[in-house]
Amino acid sequence: MSGLARISGALALDGVPLASIAARFGTPCYVYSRALIEEAFRAFDEGLEGVAHTVCYAVKANSNLAVLDVLARLGAGFDIVSGGELARVLAAGGKAERVIFSGVGKSEAEMRAALAAGIRCFNVESDPEIERLAAVARSVGKVAPVSLRINPDVDARTHPYISTGLAANKFGIAHAHALDAARKVAASAGLRLAGIGCHIGSQILESSPLDEALDRLLALASRLASEGMALEHLDLGGGFGIRYRDEKPIDARAYCERLARRLGPSGFTVILEPGRAIAGPAGVLVTRVEYLKGDKARRFAVVDASMSELVRPALYHAWHDIVEVAPRGEAQATYDVVGPVCESADVLGTDRALAIRAGDLLAILGAGAYGMAMASNYNSRPRPAEVLVDAGGAREVRARESVESLFALEKRADPPPPR
């Protein structure tokens, strides 16, 4: 039995009670389902069965080594945006030849590391990056495979902070400049044009913007072919949304099946970069109620998780369902669920109907993506443990940080010199 369910009233993930995980590993604590991760990946991979393809998991969504290992064993590729993410993928058993390197600010050192590893391609996003990558590749005697990330100026109709496909966004090469950029790559010693792609945003809930972006990519690919620049792949990005509250996400399998039917005859290899859609629904953040404050204009449930562990509500005003791990069967009251961090923005959820007492456990749902990956040590808070539920058991896949580890790399100031 995969997913969240109640067993004798108590919330469990894949049959493992969340209360038992909290007792073993403490709170706050991230808990992930291996079964749900595998199920979500297979929806993309099997849906694309009719066309040559690689599903490149977006590592930025959740970069825990165990999560990456689960996906590597399924044959996933990986979409990375830093040298650190490349190192993680390789440490987890991922294959470099299935890695694509995205991001607007790749350093020379990161380019060298990726070339040495033998990644599949670089998603380049500007003329200066083309020039830098060509110089770096020549300096190490290699030819860098390149895919142009095109900004198609398509509105993904998502939150402004996670929209990436508009002309006003920092990402990608302007669609009007794409042909010139391709010519520049084709003429550069040290570079090989392998593909084109786009990524128009995150938490996308309808397929029409994706279809519009694909139309623009296909038109560009046709123009490139007319000039003798044949492409190996089309990278259609990711950004597939999930349910946080009452959203109706795109059916990933049905979308991919439709994509395979359309692009199968084209000869292109199709690359997708889902992250949130794979990791998001597979994770929960378990937290404990420290205090209930009922003497204010609003009722507050103060919990031991905070914006340091889950910044999405503070950053995007994002909604996550918050539910009792073991409901009391008592009358509910309306609470704002807040953390102990010294910021008024440290709010995990407002106006939540809960029947709780101090010491009770709550589960914050849909927290598998952009949760731990964006966690911080603000207020000198150790980041939480991460736990993987697998085959009816639970094991810690990242230990809780100690306070001492937070300043292990720091040094005290030297005594001032005598006057």
N, C-alpha and C positions, 0 to 999 in steps of 0.2 A: 504494500500500500504506500504509494508515493504521495507526497504533499502534506499539507496541514490538515489535521483532523482532530476531533475531540474523542478521547478514550475515557469513558466514565466521567465525562465532563471536562477533563483536563486536556490542554492543548498539547499535541505531539506532532513532530515532523518525521515523516516516514516511519511512523510507529514508535518513535523514541520520545518519551515525555520531555518537554522543555524544562520542567521543574527538576528532573534528574540531572539534566545538563547544567543548569544553574548551580545545583548543589555540588557538582564535581568541579566545575571550572570557574565558578563565581560570575558576578555580573559587574558591569555590562559585558555582554558576550555576543559575538556574531556566530550564527549557526547556519550552515549551508547543507543543502540536500544534493548528494551526488546523483541520485536518480533524476531529479528535476533538471539538473544541468545537462545530463546526457539526453534526456527527452527533448529539451529545447534545441540542442545542437542537431539532433537527428531530424527535427522538423525541417530545418534549412537544408541539411545535407541530402536527405532522401528526397525532398521536394525538387531539388536540382538534378535528380538522377538522369534526366534526359539530355543533359548538356555537360560538356567538360567544365569543371568548376573547382573552386577552392573556397571553403568557408573559413575566413580568417577572423578568429575571435578577437575583439577589440580589448587588448590587455588592460587599458586604462579603466575599464569598468570594474574589474576585480582581479588583482594581480597576485593573489595568494598562490604559492607554488603548488599546493594540492589541487586547486581549481585548474591551473594550467596543465598539470599532469593528467588529470581526468580527461581534458580535452585533447591533449597530445595523443593519448592512447586511442582516441576515436579517429585520429587522422586529421585533426583540425590544423589549419594554418593560423597565423597570428598577425594581427595588425598592431604595430608598436609605434610609440611616439617619442622614445628616448633610448639612450644607450643602456640605462638601467633596466628598462623593460626587455631589451634584447638579452641582457645577462640573465634575467629571470626566466625567460622562455627557454634558453639553452640549459639553465640549471634544472628546469622542470622536465627536460627530455624532449622539448620541441625541436623540430628540424629547421635549421637556418634557411634551407631552400624553400620553406613554406612561410617565410616571414616577409611582410611588406612593411616598409618604414615610412610612416606618415609624419606630419608635423611641420610647422612653419619655420622653426628655428634650429635646424640640425647643425651641430657644431662640426668642425673638421675632425675632432677626435671621435665623435660618434660615427661619422661617415667612414673613417678608417676602420673602426671596429666592425661595422656592418659589412664592409667589403672583405675584411679578413675572414669573417664568419661565412661569407658566401650566401647572403640573403637573396630572396627571389627578385625584389626590385625596390627602388626608392620612389615614393610618391612625392614628386617635386612640386613646389608651390610658387616659385617666382623665378625671374631671370637671374637675380644674384645667386640663388641656390643652384641653378643650372651651371653657372660659371664656377662656383665653388666646388661642386661635386665633380665636374670635369677635371679641374686642376688636381683635386685629391686623387681621383682615379688614375690620372696620368702619373702622379708622383709615386704610386705604389705598383705601377705596371699592370693595372686591371682595367676592364671595361665595365662600367656600372650600368646595369639595366635600369631604365627609367620609365615611370608612368607619370603622365601629366595629370595632376589633380586640377580639374577645371571647376571654376565657380560658375555654375550655369545661370545664376540670377533667378533661381526658383524659390518661391516662398514655401517653406515646409509647414507653415502655419503651426508653429510651436512656440515655446517661451523664447523671448528675445535673447536670453543668455545662452541658449543652446541651439540657436539658428546659425547655420554655417554656410548656406548656399546663396545668400544674397550679395549683391555687388558691394554693399556697405560692410560686409564681414571681412575679417582679416585673412580668411582661409582661401587658398586656391589661386589659380591664374584666371584672370578675367576671360570670360567666354570670347569676347571680341579679340583678345590677344592670343588665343590658343593656337591658331595656325602658325603665327610667327614663332611662338615658343617651340612648337613641334619642329619647325624648320631649324631652329637654333640647336635643338638636341641632335637632330639628324646630321648636322654639319659639325658637331663637336667631337673631336678625338677624345676617347675615353668614355663616351656615352653611347648607349644603344636604346632606341625608342621601342619599348615593349608593349605599352598600353596607354590608355587614358581612363580617367575615372572622375568621380565626384562624390561628395558627401554633403548633403544639403541641410542636415540638422539632426537633432536627437528627440526622442519621445514622439516620433511621427505616428499618427493614428489613422491616416488614410493613404491609399496608394496612389492617388492622382498626382501629387507632387513628384513621387518617385517615377511615375510613368512619363511625366513631362521632362524630367531630367534625363531619362533614358533616351527619349526622342532626340534631345539635343546632342547627346553623346553619339548616337548612331549617325546623325547628320554630319558631325565632325569627323567621325571615323571614315565615312564615305568620301569626304573631301580630302582627307589625308591619303586614302588609298588612290585617289585620282592623281596625286602627286608622287606616287610610288612609295609611300610610307605605310606599309602593311603592319597591322597591329596583331599582337598575340592575344591580348585580353582586354575586356571591359571591366572596370571596377566600379560597381554601383553603390558602394559605401554601405552604411548601416543606418542606425538611428531608429530602428523599429521600436515602437513604444510598447509599454506594458500597462496592465491595470494597476493603478494606485488607489483609486476611489471608485469611480463608476465608468471609467473609460472602456471603449470597445476596441481592443488592439487589432491590427491587421493579422489575419490568419497566415502565419509564416509559411506553412506547408502549401496552402493554396496559392499564395503569391508566388512562391518559388516554382511551383508546377506550371503556372501561367508563364513565368519568365523563361522556363526551360523550353516550353513549346514555341515561344516567340524567337528565342535566340539559338535554339538547337541548330537550325540550318545555316547560321551565320559563320560558323567556324571559329568564333571567339570562345576563349575560355572565360567563364563568368566568375568574378570574385565578389563576394559579399563580406561585410565587416560588422556583423552583429556583436554587440557587447551586452547592453542592458537586457535585451530580449532573452539572452541565455542565462545570465547570472542574477538578474534582478528578482524574478519570482522565486528563485531557489534559496533566498536568504532571509533570515529574520534577525532582529536585534533584540535580545532579551535583557530587560532592565528591571530593577527593583525599586519599589516606592519607598522613599526615605521619610517623607513627611507629607501630611495633608494640611493645607492652609485654607481655612474657611472663614477667616475674619477680615477678608479684603473685599473689594468691589467684585472680584471674581474668585472662584475657587481654584486653587492650584494643587496639582499633584507633583511634588518635587521628587524626581527619580534620579538614579545614579548614572544614567546616560545623559548626554548633552550634545550641544553643537560640535564639540570636539570629536565625538564619535560619529555623528550623523549631521552633516552641515546642510544637507539639501533643504530642509524646511527654512533655515535662516537665510540661505543664499537665494533660493528660488521661490520662497513661500510654498514649497512643495508639500503635498498631502501624502501622509502614510497612514494607513489604518493602524490603530492601536487597540489591542484587545487584551482582556484578562487571560492569563495563562490558566487560572483555576477560578471560574466565576463563583461568587459566594451565594448567589440566589437571593441577594438582598436588593432593596430598592437602589436604583442608579441615581447618581448625581452628575452634574455637568462640571467637568474640570478642564483647565488648561494644563497640559502635561509639559513640564518645564524641567530643565537641568540645573545643576549647581554652578555653572560657569557665570562669571560676573559680567554678563551682557544681557540687556533686555531682549535681544534677539534670540536668546537661548531658549527657544520654544519649539518643542517637537510636535505639538498638536494642540489646537484650540477647540473648545466646545465639544469635548468628548464625553459621551455618556458612559460612565463606568461605576461599577460597584466594587470598591476597593478599600483597603485599610493599609496603614503603614506596614511595610514588610512584604506586601503582595508582589507578585511578578506580573509584568506586562510584556507583551510581544509587539514589536513594531515591525509591520509586515512590508514585503517588497523591498527589503533593504540589502539585497545581495549585490547590487551594482551601485557604484559611487557612494558607498558607505565607508567601509574600512579604507578603501582606496583614497578617499579624500580626508581621512581622519587626521587630527593634529594633536599636538601636545600643549595646546593653549591652557594656561593656568597650571602648567607642569602636571598635566594629567597623563598617566601612562595609558597608551592605547590598549584596547581590550584583547582578550583571547579570541581566536577564531577556531571553530569546531566544525568538522565535517561528519555528517550523518551518512553512514554507509553500511548497507546490508544488516540493518537492525541494530547497529552499534554506533557509538560516537567516539571520535578521537580528536584530540587537540592538534590542529595543524599550524597554529601560531600561538606561542605562549604569550601570556599577558606581560607587557613590559613592566620592569621594576622602576621605581622612582630613581634609583641610582643610575640606571642605564640612560636616563634622560640627560644627565650631565657628565657622563663618562668621558666625553671628548673635550670637555671644557677644563680650563685651568683657572686657579685663583690668581688675582693680580699680584705682581711682585711688590714687596715693600717699597714705599717711596724712597728715593735716594736721600741721604742726610743733607741737611742744609748748612 
